[in-house]
Amino acid sequence: MTIKPLILLPDPVLRQPSATVERVDDDLRRLADDMLETMYDAPGIGLAAVQVGIPRRLLVIDVAGEEEGRRPQVFINPEVVATSDERSIYEEGCLSIPDYYAEVERPARVTVRHLDRDGKEQTVEAEGLLATCLQHEIDHLNGVLFIDHISKLKRDMVVKKFTKLARQRA
């Protein structure tokens, strides 16, 4: 497995909607494994393919606590098919926006239809951290970042900070 470099804000790739995965094959499974390795190394609990520069509808998640051991999940072409009216607020962060966190309000429960590693259709009903993580990562696939859910003032400050950092790295 290979740890892939993360794409950071303000890279425009992060705003690209991701293309549908046409077939589940060994190359895609290898990419999912590399993404899991990258996510664990970062460390994080979710990663969309676009965050490693591959705008395809693939994401990986592992919300298991350290004491539970790893429980990786792979979602191919995930789609939110239902949300609850009830809302919840979590402090979110993002591997593409390192060391920045903000409270984001989202539906408390979601139903997500997707393909698994074997290309079989699955449906997951999620709540709590998994629901938040799924919505966060599916947003990535649609070119949306968690900072789009905070005030314009805060978002503009974050974008300005990361744009300045990117210039310093160049």
PyMOL commands that set and color helices and strands:
alter all, ss='L'
color gray80, all
select helices_A, chain A and resi 12-15+26-41+49-52+66-68+128-141+146-149+152-169
alter helices_A, ss='H'
color red, helices_A
select strands_A, chain A and resi 46-48+58-61+73-83+87-94+97-107+109-115+121-127
alter strands_A, ss='S'
color yellow, strands_A
deselect
rebuild
show_as cartoon
